[in-house]
């Protein structure tokens, strides 16, 4: 079964849900997508290196086998869900902190 | 070379770490927030990684890792979940800085 494919899709969905639940709404922020244009290039280089050497070797039966350069497409979903959850929490805790500092501000 | 994965992480960290002390970003002012935003996802993703390595979704080439393991994962793979999120958060702050305040 394509377990890596399934897990990576579920994690992307979970990261969008986290963005909604914590009300950070990054998905509606143009800067978030600008960030992802840049990170896409970075992932291609870093992950490209890891998969080209290869430092990481993938089990054939667990992913679709579709690669961009040497990178399994699931890796992009893995990276997306990781960094999106970092950004969502960062923005969430920033907002919370600002509110604590200015309790009367809207 | 055994240090390759480690060096890759060091290269990824170097630029963002040095530039994060820039007064215009001042990431160092929010250590608590940084730790929370990095460590909480790290717990989940290390668990995913442990499971995936156990199941054989992926494995690590012994030629390019130091050979130190934590939770059956190369120490480099654990550090990945600190270095890459930090570099990502740095990049996010840079994008915000150059995009101004408006969404």
N, CA and C atoms of all chains as a GROMACS GRO file, in nm:
protein
  627
    1UNK      N    1   0.084  -0.120   0.000
    1UNK     CA    2   0.000   0.000   0.000
    1UNK      C    3   0.088   0.125   0.000
    2UNK      N    4   0.038   0.229  -0.065
    2UNK     CA    5   0.117   0.353  -0.075
    2UNK      C    6   0.104   0.433   0.054
    3UNK      N    7   0.164   0.379   0.159
    3UNK     CA    8   0.147   0.440   0.292
    3UNK      C    9   0.206   0.579   0.302
    4UNK      N   10   0.324   0.601   0.239
    4UNK     CA   11   0.386   0.733   0.246
    4UNK      C   12   0.296   0.836   0.176
    5UNK      N   13   0.241   0.797   0.062
    5UNK     CA   14   0.151   0.886  -0.013
    5UNK      C   15   0.031   0.926   0.073
    6UNK      N   16  -0.032   0.827   0.134
    6UNK     CA   17  -0.151   0.851   0.217
    6UNK      C   18  -0.117   0.941   0.336
    7UNK      N   19  -0.009   0.906   0.406
    7UNK     CA   20   0.031   0.984   0.524
    7UNK      C   21   0.062   1.128   0.488
    8UNK      N   22   0.133   1.148   0.377
    8UNK     CA   23   0.174   1.285   0.342
    8UNK      C   24   0.052   1.370   0.305
    9UNK      N   25  -0.046   1.310   0.237
    9UNK     CA   26  -0.169   1.384   0.204
    9UNK      C   27  -0.244   1.418   0.333
   10UNK      N   28  -0.255   1.321   0.424
   10UNK     CA   29  -0.324   1.346   0.551
   10UNK      C   30  -0.258   1.457   0.632
   11UNK      N   31  -0.125   1.460   0.630
   11UNK     CA   32  -0.054   1.564   0.705
   11UNK      C   33  -0.075   1.703   0.645
   12UNK      N   34  -0.084   1.710   0.513
   12UNK     CA   35  -0.111   1.840   0.448
   12UNK      C   36  -0.251   1.888   0.489
   13UNK      N   37  -0.348   1.798   0.485
   13UNK     CA   38  -0.484   1.833   0.527
   13UNK      C   39  -0.482   1.879   0.673
   14UNK      N   40  -0.411   1.805   0.759
   14UNK     CA   41  -0.403   1.840   0.901
   14UNK      C   42  -0.342   1.978   0.921
   15UNK      N   43  -0.241   2.013   0.840
   15UNK     CA   44  -0.177   2.144   0.857
   15UNK      C   45  -0.272   2.257   0.818
   16UNK      N   46  -0.357   2.233   0.715
   16UNK     CA   47  -0.459   2.333   0.679
   16UNK      C   48  -0.565   2.346   0.788
   17UNK      N   49  -0.602   2.232   0.847
   17UNK     CA   50  -0.700   2.235   0.956
   17UNK      C   51  -0.644   2.313   1.076
   18UNK      N   52  -0.516   2.288   1.108
   18UNK     CA   53  -0.451   2.360   1.218
   18UNK      C   54  -0.455   2.511   1.193
   19UNK      N   55  -0.430   2.550   1.068
   19UNK     CA   56  -0.434   2.692   1.028
   19UNK      C   57  -0.573   2.751   1.052
   20UNK      N   58  -0.676   2.671   1.027
   20UNK     CA   59  -0.814   2.716   1.048
   20UNK      C   60  -0.850   2.721   1.195
   21UNK      N   61  -0.818   2.613   1.266
   21UNK     CA   62  -0.857   2.600   1.407
   21UNK      C   63  -0.790   2.709   1.492
   22UNK      N   64  -0.664   2.738   1.464
   22UNK     CA   65  -0.592   2.838   1.542
   22UNK      C   66  -0.615   2.979   1.488
   23UNK      N   67  -0.698   2.987   1.382
   23UNK     CA   68  -0.737   3.116   1.325
   23UNK      C   69  -0.618   3.200   1.277
   24UNK      N   70  -0.516   3.135   1.230
   24UNK     CA   71  -0.403   3.210   1.176
   24UNK      C   72  -0.426   3.248   1.030
   25UNK      N   73  -0.512   3.172   0.964
   25UNK     CA   74  -0.554   3.201   0.825
   25UNK      C   75  -0.440   3.231   0.729
   26UNK      N   76  -0.332   3.157   0.742
   26UNK     CA   77  -0.220   3.179   0.651
   26UNK      C   78  -0.256   3.142   0.508
   27UNK      N   79  -0.345   3.045   0.491
   27UNK     CA   80  -0.382   3.002   0.356
   27UNK      C   81  -0.444   3.116   0.276
   28UNK      N   82  -0.498   3.217   0.346
   28UNK     CA   83  -0.557   3.332   0.277
   28UNK      C   84  -0.462   3.451   0.268
   29UNK      N   85  -0.338   3.429   0.309
   29UNK     CA   86  -0.240   3.536   0.312
   29UNK      C   87  -0.146   3.522   0.192
   30UNK      N   88  -0.141   3.625   0.108
   30UNK     CA   89  -0.056   3.618  -0.013
   30UNK      C   90   0.090   3.594   0.021
   31UNK      N   91   0.132   3.648   0.137
   31UNK     CA   92   0.273   3.633   0.177
   31UNK      C   93   0.309   3.487   0.202
   32UNK      N   94   0.211   3.411   0.249
   32UNK     CA   95   0.231   3.268   0.274
   32UNK      C   96   0.265   3.194   0.144
   33UNK      N   97   0.196   3.231   0.038
   33UNK     CA   98   0.221   3.165  -0.092
   33UNK      C   99   0.349   3.215  -0.156
   34UNK      N  100   0.384   3.340  -0.128
   34UNK     CA  101   0.514   3.393  -0.171
   34UNK      C  102   0.625   3.312  -0.105
   35UNK      N  103   0.606   3.290   0.026
   35UNK     CA  104   0.700   3.209   0.103
   35UNK      C  105   0.717   3.071   0.039
   36UNK      N  106   0.604   3.013  -0.004
   36UNK     CA  107   0.613   2.878  -0.061
   36UNK      C  108   0.679   2.873  -0.197
   37UNK      N  109   0.671   2.980  -0.275
   37UNK     CA  110   0.745   2.986  -0.403
   37UNK      C  111   0.895   2.977  -0.373
   38UNK      N  112   0.938   3.052  -0.269
   38UNK     CA  113   1.080   3.050  -0.231
   38UNK      C  114   1.118   2.913  -0.175
   39UNK      N  115   1.036   2.862  -0.081
   39UNK     CA  116   1.069   2.736  -0.017
   39UNK      C  117   1.069   2.619  -0.115
   40UNK      N  118   0.984   2.629  -0.219
   40UNK     CA  119   0.982   2.524  -0.320
   40UNK      C  120   1.121   2.511  -0.384
   41UNK      N  121   1.181   2.625  -0.413
   41UNK     CA  122   1.316   2.625  -0.473
   41UNK      C  123   1.418   2.569  -0.374
   42UNK      N  124   1.404   2.609  -0.247
   42UNK     CA  125   1.498   2.561  -0.145
   42UNK      C  126   1.486   2.410  -0.127
   43UNK      N  127   1.361   2.362  -0.123
   43UNK     CA  128   1.338   2.218  -0.107
   43UNK      C  129   1.398   2.141  -0.225
   44UNK      N  130   1.383   2.197  -0.345
   44UNK     CA  131   1.440   2.131  -0.463
   44UNK      C  132   1.592   2.112  -0.448
   45UNK      N  133   1.659   2.212  -0.388
   45UNK     CA  134   1.805   2.204  -0.372
   45UNK      C  135   1.841   2.107  -0.257
   46UNK      N  136   1.784   2.130  -0.138
   46UNK     CA  137   1.822   2.051  -0.021
   46UNK      C  138   1.774   1.906  -0.034
   47UNK      N  139   1.645   1.891  -0.062
   47UNK     CA  140   1.590   1.757  -0.077
   47UNK      C  141   1.646   1.690  -0.203
   48UNK      N  142   1.672   1.776  -0.303
   48UNK     CA  143   1.732   1.725  -0.426
   48UNK      C  144   1.865   1.658  -0.396
   49UNK      N  145   1.945   1.726  -0.314
   49UNK     CA  146   2.075   1.671  -0.276
   49UNK      C  147   2.057   1.539  -0.199
   50UNK      N  148   1.968   1.539  -0.101
   50UNK     CA  149   1.946   1.419  -0.017
   50UNK      C  150   1.902   1.299  -0.099
   51UNK      N  151   1.821   1.323  -0.201
   51UNK     CA  152   1.768   1.212  -0.280
   51UNK      C  153   1.858   1.175  -0.398
   52UNK      N  154   1.945   1.270  -0.436
   52UNK     CA  155   2.035   1.243  -0.549
   52UNK      C  156   2.155   1.161  -0.505
   53UNK      N  157   2.206   1.187  -0.384
   53UNK     CA  158   2.329   1.117  -0.341
   53UNK      C  159   2.316   0.966  -0.348
   54UNK      N  160   2.222   0.892  -0.299
   54UNK     CA  161   2.116   0.938  -0.211
   54UNK      C  162   2.151   0.915  -0.064
   55UNK      N  163   2.118   1.015   0.018
   55UNK     CA  164   2.132   0.999   0.163
   55UNK      C  165   2.012   0.919   0.214
   56UNK      N  166   1.894   0.949   0.155
   56UNK     CA  167   1.772   0.879   0.193
   56UNK      C  168   1.727   0.791   0.076
   57UNK      N  169   1.695   0.667   0.109
   57UNK     CA  170   1.651   0.572   0.007
   57UNK      C  171   1.507   0.533   0.037
   58UNK      N  172   1.422   0.532  -0.066
   58UNK     CA  173   1.278   0.510  -0.044
   58UNK      C  174   1.236   0.368  -0.078
   59UNK      N  175   1.142   0.317   0.001
   59UNK     CA  176   1.086   0.184  -0.025
   59UNK      C  177   0.987   0.193  -0.141
   60UNK      N  178   1.017   0.124  -0.250
   60UNK     CA  179   0.938   0.137  -0.374
   60UNK      C  180   0.789   0.117  -0.357
   61UNK      N  181   0.751   0.026  -0.268
   61UNK     CA  182   0.609  -0.008  -0.260
   61UNK      C  183   0.526   0.093  -0.180
   62UNK      N  184   0.595   0.191  -0.116
   62UNK     CA  185   0.522   0.281  -0.026
   62UNK      C  186   0.494   0.419  -0.084
   63UNK      N  187   0.551   0.451  -0.201
   63UNK     CA  188   0.521   0.581  -0.262
   63UNK      C  189   0.490   0.562  -0.410
   64UNK      N  190   0.433   0.668  -0.473
   64UNK     CA  191   0.382   0.655  -0.609
   64UNK      C  192   0.493   0.628  -0.712
   65UNK      N  193   0.614   0.672  -0.678
   65UNK     CA  194   0.724   0.651  -0.772
   65UNK      C  195   0.739   0.766  -0.870
   66UNK      N  196   0.658   0.871  -0.849
   66UNK     CA  197   0.669   0.990  -0.934
   66UNK      C  198   0.768   1.085  -0.869
   67UNK      N  199   0.870   1.126  -0.944
   67UNK     CA  200   0.972   1.213  -0.886
   67UNK      C  201   0.987   1.340  -0.968
   68UNK      N  202   1.013   1.451  -0.899
   68UNK     CA  203   1.051   1.575  -0.966
   68UNK      C  204   1.201   1.585  -0.946
   69UNK      N  205   1.278   1.586  -1.053
   69UNK     CA  206   1.423   1.565  -1.047
   69UNK      C  207   1.442   1.429  -0.981
   70UNK      N  208   1.502   1.426  -0.860
   70UNK     CA  209   1.518   1.297  -0.792
   70UNK      C  210   1.424   1.286  -0.671
   71UNK      N  211   1.338   1.390  -0.654
   71UNK     CA  212   1.259   1.400  -0.531
   71UNK      C  213   1.119   1.339  -0.546
   72UNK      N  214   1.085   1.239  -0.464
   72UNK     CA  215   0.948   1.185  -0.467
   72UNK      C  216   0.848   1.297  -0.436
   73UNK      N  217   0.737   1.302  -0.509
   73UNK     CA  218   0.643   1.413  -0.488
   73UNK      C  219   0.590   1.415  -0.345
   74UNK      N  220   0.587   1.299  -0.279
   74UNK     CA  221   0.542   1.294  -0.140
   74UNK      C  222   0.630   1.380  -0.050
   75UNK      N  223   0.759   1.391  -0.084
   75UNK     CA  224   0.850   1.472  -0.003
   75UNK      C  225   0.810   1.619   0.001
   76UNK      N  226   0.752   1.666  -0.111
   76UNK     CA  227   0.706   1.805  -0.113
   76UNK      C  228   0.590   1.824  -0.015
   77UNK      N  229   0.503   1.724  -0.006
   77UNK     CA  230   0.391   1.730   0.087
   77UNK      C  231   0.442   1.721   0.231
   78UNK      N  232   0.540   1.636   0.253
   78UNK     CA  233   0.605   1.624   0.385
   78UNK      C  234   0.660   1.761   0.427
   79UNK      N  235   0.738   1.824   0.341
   79UNK     CA  236   0.798   1.954   0.369
   79UNK      C  237   0.692   2.061   0.389
   80UNK      N  238   0.588   2.055   0.306
   80UNK     CA  239   0.481   2.154   0.316
   80UNK      C  240   0.412   2.145   0.451
   81UNK      N  241   0.378   2.025   0.494
   81UNK     CA  242   0.305   2.011   0.621
   81UNK      C  243   0.394   2.046   0.740
   82UNK      N  244   0.523   2.014   0.732
   82UNK     CA  245   0.616   2.048   0.840
   82UNK      C  246   0.626   2.200   0.857
   83UNK      N  247   0.662   2.269   0.749
   83UNK     CA  248   0.688   2.413   0.760
   83UNK      C  249   0.559   2.492   0.781
   84UNK      N  250   0.447   2.444   0.724
   84UNK     CA  251   0.321   2.513   0.747
   84UNK      C  252   0.283   2.505   0.895
   85UNK      N  253   0.303   2.390   0.958
   85UNK     CA  254   0.269   2.380   1.100
   85UNK      C  255   0.363   2.467   1.184
   86UNK      N  256   0.490   2.479   1.144
   86UNK     CA  257   0.581   2.571   1.213
   86UNK      C  258   0.532   2.715   1.203
   87UNK      N  259   0.495   2.756   1.082
   87UNK     CA  260   0.450   2.894   1.059
   87UNK      C  261   0.319   2.924   1.131
   88UNK      N  262   0.226   2.829   1.128
   88UNK     CA  263   0.097   2.848   1.194
   88UNK      C  264   0.119   2.867   1.344
   89UNK      N  265   0.200   2.781   1.406
   89UNK     CA  266   0.224   2.793   1.551
   89UNK      C  267   0.298   2.922   1.584
   90UNK      N  268   0.395   2.956   1.502
   90UNK     CA  269   0.470   3.081   1.520
   90UNK      C  270   0.376   3.202   1.519
   91UNK      N  271   0.288   3.206   1.422
   91UNK     CA  272   0.194   3.318   1.412
   91UNK      C  273   0.092   3.313   1.526
   92UNK      N  274   0.049   3.192   1.561
   92UNK     CA  275  -0.047   3.175   1.670
   92UNK      C  276   0.011   3.228   1.802
   93UNK      N  277   0.131   3.186   1.836
   93UNK     CA  278   0.192   3.230   1.961
   93UNK      C  279   0.230   3.378   1.958
   94UNK      N  280   0.262   3.430   1.840
   94UNK     CA  281   0.291   3.573   1.827
   94UNK      C  282   0.166   3.654   1.857
   95UNK      N  283   0.054   3.611   1.798
   95UNK     CA  284  -0.074   3.682   1.817
   95UNK      C  285  -0.115   3.679   1.964
   96UNK      N  286  -0.102   3.559   2.024
   96UNK     CA  287  -0.139   3.540   2.164
   96UNK      C  288  -0.057   3.634   2.253
   97UNK      N  289   0.070   3.642   2.223
   97UNK     CA  290   0.160   3.724   2.301
   97UNK      C  291   0.126   3.873   2.288
   98UNK      N  292   0.095   3.917   2.165
   98UNK     CA  293   0.058   4.057   2.142
   98UNK      C  294  -0.067   4.092   2.221
   99UNK      N  295  -0.162   3.999   2.225
   99UNK     CA  296  -0.286   4.022   2.298
   99UNK      C  297  -0.259   4.039   2.447
  100UNK      N  298  -0.169   3.957   2.500
  100UNK     CA  299  -0.136   3.964   2.642
  100UNK      C  300  -0.072   4.098   2.677
  101UNK      N  301   0.007   4.149   2.581
  101UNK     CA  302   0.075   4.276   2.606
  101UNK      C  303  -0.021   4.393   2.603
  102UNK      N  304  -0.120   4.383   2.511
  102UNK     CA  305  -0.215   4.493   2.496
  102UNK      C  306  -0.357   4.440   2.516
  103UNK      N  307  -0.395   4.414   2.642
  103UNK     CA  308  -0.523   4.349   2.668
  103UNK      C  309  -0.644   4.428   2.620
  104UNK      N  310  -0.630   4.561   2.608
  104UNK     CA  311  -0.745   4.640   2.568
  104UNK      C  312  -0.751   4.669   2.419
  105UNK      N  313  -0.645   4.636   2.349
  105UNK     CA  314  -0.644   4.665   2.205
  105UNK      C  315  -0.724   4.561   2.129
  106UNK      N  316  -0.784   4.603   2.019
  106UNK     CA  317  -0.859   4.508   1.937
  106UNK      C  318  -0.767   4.434   1.842
  107UNK      N  319   3.131   1.047   0.217
  107UNK     CA  320   3.184   1.099   0.342
  107UNK      C  321   3.076   1.097   0.451
  108UNK      N  322   3.115   1.045   0.566
  108UNK     CA  323   3.018   1.024   0.676
  108UNK      C  324   2.952   1.153   0.725
  109UNK      N  325   3.020   1.266   0.702
  109UNK     CA  326   2.970   1.393   0.758
  109UNK      C  327   2.876   1.467   0.663
  110UNK      N  328   2.847   1.409   0.546
  110UNK     CA  329   2.776   1.485   0.443
  110UNK      C  330   2.639   1.539   0.486
  111UNK      N  331   2.557   1.454   0.545
  111UNK     CA  332   2.423   1.498   0.587
  111UNK      C  333   2.440   1.608   0.692
  112UNK      N  334   2.535   1.589   0.782
  112UNK     CA  335   2.560   1.687   0.888
  112UNK      C  336   2.603   1.822   0.829
  113UNK      N  337   2.692   1.817   0.732
  113UNK     CA  338   2.741   1.940   0.668
  113UNK      C  339   2.628   2.011   0.594
  114UNK      N  340   2.544   1.933   0.527
  114UNK     CA  341   2.428   1.992   0.457
  114UNK      C  342   2.342   2.073   0.555
  115UNK      N  343   2.318   2.016   0.674
  115UNK     CA  344   2.238   2.086   0.776
  115UNK      C  345   2.310   2.212   0.824
  116UNK      N  346   2.442   2.202   0.843
  116UNK     CA  347   2.521   2.317   0.888
  116UNK      C  348   2.513   2.430   0.786
  117UNK      N  349   2.519   2.395   0.658
  117UNK     CA  350   2.510   2.494   0.550
  117UNK      C  351   2.372   2.560   0.551
  118UNK      N  352   2.267   2.479   0.571
  118UNK     CA  353   2.130   2.532   0.574
  118UNK      C  354   2.110   2.627   0.693
  119UNK      N  355   2.178   2.598   0.804
  119UNK     CA  356   2.157   2.675   0.927
  119UNK      C  357   2.239   2.804   0.929
  120UNK      N  358   2.358   2.799   0.871
  120UNK     CA  359   2.455   2.908   0.887
  120UNK      C  360   2.398   3.045   0.850
  121UNK      N  361   2.350   3.059   0.727
  121UNK     CA  362   2.299   3.188   0.681
  121UNK      C  363   2.185   3.239   0.766
  122UNK      N  364   2.076   3.162   0.779
  122UNK     CA  365   1.963   3.206   0.861
  122UNK      C  366   2.003   3.238   1.005
  123UNK      N  367   2.091   3.156   1.065
  123UNK     CA  368   2.128   3.179   1.205
  123UNK      C  369   2.199   3.313   1.221
  124UNK      N  370   2.296   3.341   1.136
  124UNK     CA  371   2.371   3.467   1.144
  124UNK      C  372   2.277   3.585   1.118
  125UNK      N  373   2.197   3.575   1.011
  125UNK     CA  374   2.112   3.688   0.973
  125UNK      C  375   1.992   3.707   1.067
  126UNK      N  376   1.958   3.602   1.145
  126UNK     CA  377   1.844   3.615   1.236
  126UNK      C  378   1.873   3.714   1.348
  127UNK      N  379   2.002   3.750   1.367
  127UNK     CA  380   2.036   3.849   1.469
  127UNK      C  381   2.023   3.991   1.416
  128UNK      N  382   1.988   4.002   1.288
  128UNK     CA  383   1.962   4.134   1.231
  128UNK      C  384   1.856   4.205   1.313
  129UNK      N  385   1.877   4.333   1.339
  129UNK     CA  386   1.783   4.408   1.423
  129UNK      C  387   1.646   4.421   1.358
  130UNK      N  388   1.643   4.411   1.225
  130UNK     CA  389   1.515   4.426   1.155
  130UNK      C  390   1.425   4.303   1.171
  131UNK      N  391   1.486   4.190   1.201
  131UNK     CA  392   1.406   4.068   1.221
  131UNK      C  393   1.396   4.037   1.370
  132UNK      N  394   1.511   4.043   1.438
  132UNK     CA  395   1.516   4.023   1.583
  132UNK      C  396   1.449   3.894   1.629
  133UNK      N  397   1.475   3.786   1.557
  133UNK     CA  398   1.417   3.657   1.596
  133UNK      C  399   1.462   3.615   1.736
  134UNK      N  400   1.582   3.660   1.777
  134UNK     CA  401   1.636   3.621   1.907
  134UNK      C  402   1.554   3.677   2.023
  135UNK      N  403   1.470   3.775   1.992
  135UNK     CA  404   1.386   3.835   2.097
  135UNK      C  405   1.275   3.741   2.144
  136UNK      N  406   1.246   3.640   2.064
  136UNK     CA  407   1.132   3.552   2.095
  136UNK      C  408   1.173   3.406   2.106
  137UNK      N  409   1.266   3.376   2.200
  137UNK     CA  410   1.313   3.237   2.210
  137UNK      C  411   1.202   3.139   2.245
  138UNK      N  412   1.109   3.181   2.333
  138UNK     CA  413   1.002   3.092   2.375
  138UNK      C  414   0.912   3.053   2.259
  139UNK      N  415   0.875   3.154   2.182
  139UNK     CA  416   0.791   3.133   2.065
  139UNK      C  417   0.860   3.044   1.961
  140UNK      N  418   0.990   3.068   1.943
  140UNK     CA  419   1.068   2.987   1.847
  140UNK      C  420   1.068   2.841   1.890
  141UNK      N  421   1.093   2.818   2.019
  141UNK     CA  422   1.099   2.681   2.070
  141UNK      C  423   0.964   2.612   2.052
  142UNK      N  424   0.855   2.684   2.087
  142UNK     CA  425   0.722   2.624   2.073
  142UNK      C  426   0.690   2.590   1.927
  143UNK      N  427   0.719   2.684   1.838
  143UNK     CA  428   0.684   2.666   1.696
  143UNK      C  429   0.768   2.556   1.630
  144UNK      N  430   0.886   2.530   1.688
  144UNK     CA  431   0.972   2.426   1.630
  144UNK      C  432   0.951   2.291   1.699
  145UNK      N  433   0.942   2.292   1.833
  145UNK     CA  434   0.941   2.164   1.906
  145UNK      C  435   0.808   2.089   1.893
  146UNK      N  436   0.694   2.161   1.895
  146UNK     CA  437   0.565   2.091   1.887
  146UNK      C  438   0.552   2.010   1.757
  147UNK      N  439   0.575   2.072   1.639
  147UNK     CA  440   0.573   1.990   1.517
  147UNK      C  441   0.681   1.882   1.517
  148UNK      N  442   0.796   1.914   1.577
  148UNK     CA  443   0.907   1.818   1.579
  148UNK      C  444   0.865   1.686   1.643
  149UNK      N  445   0.790   1.695   1.754
  149UNK     CA  446   0.747   1.574   1.824
  149UNK      C  447   0.664   1.485   1.730
  150UNK      N  448   0.571   1.548   1.658
  150UNK     CA  449   0.483   1.474   1.568
  150UNK      C  450   0.562   1.417   1.450
  151UNK      N  451   0.650   1.500   1.393
  151UNK     CA  452   0.722   1.456   1.273
  151UNK      C  453   0.831   1.354   1.303
  152UNK      N  454   0.891   1.363   1.422
  152UNK     CA  455   0.988   1.259   1.459
  152UNK      C  456   0.914   1.126   1.477
  153UNK      N  457   0.794   1.133   1.536
  153UNK     CA  458   0.713   1.011   1.551
  153UNK      C  459   0.681   0.952   1.414
  154UNK      N  460   0.642   1.037   1.319
  154UNK     CA  461   0.616   0.992   1.181
  154UNK      C  462   0.743   0.928   1.124
  155UNK      N  463   0.856   0.994   1.143
  155UNK     CA  464   0.983   0.947   1.088
  155UNK      C  465   1.023   0.811   1.146
  156UNK      N  466   1.003   0.797   1.278
  156UNK     CA  467   1.036   0.670   1.344
  156UNK      C  468   0.949   0.558   1.284
  157UNK      N  469   0.819   0.588   1.271
  157UNK     CA  470   0.726   0.490   1.214
  157UNK      C  471   0.765   0.455   1.070
  158UNK      N  472   0.795   0.559   0.991
  158UNK     CA  473   0.825   0.539   0.849
  158UNK      C  474   0.953   0.458   0.830
  159UNK      N  475   1.054   0.488   0.914
  159UNK     CA  476   1.180   0.415   0.903
  159UNK      C  477   1.160   0.269   0.945
  160UNK      N  478   1.077   0.250   1.048
  160UNK     CA  479   1.045   0.116   1.098
  160UNK      C  480   0.973   0.033   0.991
  161UNK      N  481   0.878   0.098   0.921
  161UNK     CA  482   0.798   0.030   0.819
  161UNK      C  483   0.876   0.009   0.689
  162UNK      N  484   0.984   0.086   0.674
  162UNK     CA  485   1.061   0.075   0.550
  162UNK      C  486   1.017   0.172   0.442
  163UNK      N  487   0.942   0.276   0.483
  163UNK     CA  488   0.904   0.379   0.384
  163UNK      C  489   1.031   0.444   0.329
  164UNK      N  490   1.130   0.460   0.416
  164UNK     CA  491   1.260   0.510   0.374
  164UNK      C  492   1.367   0.460   0.468
  165UNK      N  493   1.492   0.469   0.422
  165UNK     CA  494   1.605   0.430   0.506
  165UNK      C  495   1.722   0.524   0.476
  166UNK      N  496   1.825   0.516   0.559
  166UNK     CA  497   1.935   0.611   0.548
  166UNK      C  498   2.062   0.541   0.506
  167UNK      N  499   2.133   0.606   0.414
  167UNK     CA  500   2.255   0.551   0.359
  167UNK      C  501   2.372   0.570   0.457
  168UNK      N  502   2.426   0.459   0.505
  168UNK     CA  503   2.531   0.464   0.607
  168UNK      C  504   2.658   0.537   0.563
  169UNK      N  505   2.673   0.557   0.432
  169UNK     CA  506   2.793   0.625   0.382
  169UNK      C  507   2.795   0.774   0.415
  170UNK      N  508   2.676   0.831   0.440
  170UNK     CA  509   2.668   0.977   0.452
  170UNK      C  510   2.618   1.026   0.588
  171UNK      N  511   2.611   0.935   0.685
  171UNK     CA  512   2.568   0.974   0.820
  171UNK      C  513   2.675   0.933   0.922
  172UNK      N  514   2.678   1.007   1.036
  172UNK     CA  515   2.784   0.984   1.134
  172UNK      C  516   2.772   0.847   1.202
  173UNK      N  517   2.650   0.793   1.206
  173UNK     CA  518   2.632   0.663   1.271
  173UNK      C  519   2.577   0.674   1.413
  174UNK      N  520   2.555   0.800   1.458
  174UNK     CA  521   2.490   0.819   1.588
  174UNK      C  522   2.339   0.813   1.568
  175UNK      N  523   2.272   0.732   1.650
  175UNK     CA  524   2.128   0.716   1.635
  175UNK      C  525   2.052   0.755   1.762
  176UNK      N  526   1.936   0.818   1.743
  176UNK     CA  527   1.844   0.846   1.854
  176UNK      C  528   1.706   0.797   1.809
  177UNK      N  529   1.638   0.722   1.890
  177UNK     CA  530   1.509   0.659   1.853
  177UNK      C  531   1.521   0.583   1.720
  178UNK      N  532   1.633   0.520   1.696
  178UNK     CA  533   1.656   0.448   1.570
  178UNK      C  534   1.662   0.539   1.448
  179UNK      N  535   1.676   0.669   1.470
  179UNK     CA  536   1.694   0.762   1.358
  179UNK      C  537   1.835   0.821   1.367
  180UNK      N  538   1.898   0.846   1.250
  180UNK     CA  539   2.029   0.914   1.256
  180UNK      C  540   2.013   1.049   1.328
  181UNK      N  541   2.112   1.088   1.404
  181UNK     CA  542   2.104   1.213   1.478
  181UNK      C  543   2.082   1.331   1.382
  182UNK      N  544   2.134   1.318   1.260
  182UNK     CA  545   2.114   1.423   1.158
  182UNK      C  546   1.966   1.441   1.125
  183UNK      N  547   1.894   1.327   1.119
  183UNK     CA  548   1.752   1.332   1.084
  183UNK      C  549   1.673   1.404   1.194
  184UNK      N  550   1.715   1.385   1.319
  184UNK     CA  551   1.650   1.456   1.430
  184UNK      C  552   1.681   1.606   1.420
  185UNK      N  553   1.807   1.638   1.394
  185UNK     CA  554   1.848   1.779   1.381
  185UNK      C  555   1.777   1.848   1.265
  186UNK      N  556   1.745   1.770   1.161
  186UNK     CA  557   1.671   1.821   1.045
  186UNK      C  558   1.547   1.897   1.090
  187UNK      N  559   1.477   1.843   1.192
  187UNK     CA  560   1.351   1.900   1.237
  187UNK      C  561   1.368   2.025   1.325
  188UNK      N  562   1.494   2.060   1.352
  188UNK     CA  563   1.523   2.187   1.418
  188UNK      C  564   1.575   2.287   1.314
  189UNK      N  565   1.670   2.241   1.234
  189UNK     CA  566   1.739   2.328   1.138
  189UNK      C  567   1.644   2.379   1.030
  190UNK      N  568   1.570   2.289   0.966
  190UNK     CA  569   1.485   2.328   0.854
  190UNK      C  570   1.369   2.418   0.900
  191UNK      N  571   1.299   2.385   1.009
  191UNK     CA  572   1.197   2.478   1.059
  191UNK      C  573   1.255   2.615   1.097
  192UNK      N  574   1.374   2.618   1.157
  192UNK     CA  575   1.434   2.748   1.192
  192UNK      C  576   1.461   2.828   1.065
  193UNK      N  577   1.519   2.763   0.965
  193UNK     CA  578   1.547   2.830   0.838
  193UNK      C  579   1.416   2.876   0.773
  194UNK      N  580   1.311   2.795   0.788
  194UNK     CA  581   1.180   2.829   0.732
  194UNK      C  582   1.118   2.950   0.801
  195UNK      N  583   1.124   2.951   0.934
  195UNK     CA  584   1.068   3.064   1.010
  195UNK      C  585   1.146   3.192   0.979
  196UNK      N  586   1.278   3.178   0.964
  196UNK     CA  587   1.360   3.293   0.926
  196UNK      C  588   1.314   3.346   0.790
  197UNK      N  589   1.298   3.255   0.694
  197UNK     CA  590   1.256   3.294   0.559
  197UNK      C  591   1.119   3.362   0.562
  198UNK      N  592   1.030   3.308   0.645
  198UNK     CA  593   0.895   3.365   0.659
  198UNK      C  594   0.903   3.509   0.710
  199UNK      N  595   0.987   3.531   0.810
  199UNK     CA  596   1.002   3.667   0.864
  199UNK      C  597   1.062   3.761   0.759
  200UNK      N  598   1.153   3.710   0.679
  200UNK     CA  599   1.212   3.792   0.571
  200UNK      C  600   1.105   3.828   0.468
  201UNK      N  601   1.023   3.729   0.430
  201UNK     CA  602   0.915   3.754   0.333
  201UNK      C  603   0.820   3.859   0.390
  202UNK      N  604   0.785   3.846   0.520
  202UNK     CA  605   0.695   3.944   0.581
  202UNK      C  606   0.759   4.082   0.583
  203UNK      N  607   0.888   4.087   0.613
  203UNK     CA  608   0.958   4.215   0.621
  203UNK      C  609   0.954   4.287   0.486
  204UNK      N  610   0.978   4.214   0.380
  204UNK     CA  611   0.983   4.275   0.247
  204UNK      C  612   0.845   4.293   0.184
  205UNK      N  613   0.742   4.232   0.246
  205UNK     CA  614   0.606   4.248   0.192
  205UNK      C  615   0.530   4.359   0.262
  206UNK      N  616   0.589   4.419   0.364
  206UNK     CA  617   0.519   4.521   0.440
  206UNK      C  618   0.414   4.458   0.529
  207UNK      N  619   0.328   4.538   0.585
  207UNK     CA  620   0.231   4.489   0.682
  207UNK      C  621   0.105   4.432   0.618
  208UNK      N  622   0.073   4.479   0.497
  208UNK     CA  623  -0.055   4.438   0.438
  208UNK      C  624  -0.051   4.293   0.391
  209UNK      N  625  -0.171   4.235   0.394
  209UNK     CA  626  -0.184   4.098   0.348
  209UNK      C  627  -0.215   4.095   0.200
   0.00000   0.00000   0.00000
